Amino acid sequence: MDASRRDDDEQAARWNGPPGHAWVDLRQLLDGMFRPIEELLVRAVAEEGAARVLDVGCGTGAVTRAVARRTGHCVGADISGPMIAAARELAEREGVPASFVHADVQEHAFEPGVFDTVVSRFGVMFFPDPVRAFANLRTAVRDGGGLRLVVWRGPEENPFMTTAERAAAPFVPDLPARLPGRPGQFAFAEPDRVRGILEEGGWSDVALRPVDPVCTLPEEDLVRYFTRLGPLGTILPQADERTRAAVVEAVRPAFEPFVQGTEVRYTAACWEISARAAANVS
């Protein structure tokens, strides 16, 4: 099995397994925390004047629903069955004109040229073969259509995102490593790599703009957040009760620099990426 196929299988297993269910369980916390990014993308869609929008890696559909409220309809796509099921239920419950596709967008047969714009909130960094993914997305967008993505910059600029694993490392030595260039949270941190991926995938006028929104979550939800999500959340459920208690005792104080009374606040160091669907792509 080649590395790309193995990575593809790993991502499908991950997002349809416990991590995907954790995102469903914590969707209200996460959607509240990432609302500034949602608002940024909705503004971008409005600037584009886009009527037909695809939200890639849509998760439980917060951005999809927000865009649909603005444009009259939006399609969300994600590899996670649990998240797509939750997204459909929420859209129906709220009466929002959004629809959802459970699919691997690297391979999904989108109708050619049907979308004006592709957006994504932290949903594109996990592709095992990102060039293939963006080439496939290019086929789904009309010539000259837009691409607006928000992705993380590097871990050195996002200490909040690595606090839990750094503090827990003495107790949980088998934490999954974050490897440069591999699918994961910081896979799109390097601008030259991002430009190369998008241009090879059929996109032009690629631009990266640093954005630094302030994200917040209730302090009372902090332990639930770091024990369910990220590398620590992936491995901690398999640990024994004594280890879990020791990890919580060590990790919670490490977040103290981000705690302001009843609220946790941190800067999300991100890239806002824009591009155009290059014309005459065969």
Secondary structure, 3 states (H helix, E strand, C coil): CCHHHHHHHHHHHHHCCHHHHHHHHCHHHHHHHCHHHHHHHHHHHHHHCCCCEEEECCCCCHHHHHHHHHHCCEEEEECCHHHHHHHHHHHHHHCCCEEEEECCCCCCCCCCCCEEEEEEECCCCCCCCHHHHHHHHHHCEEEEEEEEEEEECCHHHCHHHHHHHHHHCCCCCCCCCCCCCCCCCCCCCCHHHHHHHHHHCCEEEEEEEEECCEEEEEHHHHHHHHHHCHHHHHHHHHCCHHHHHHHHHHHHHHCHHHEECCEEEEECCEEEEEEEECCCCC
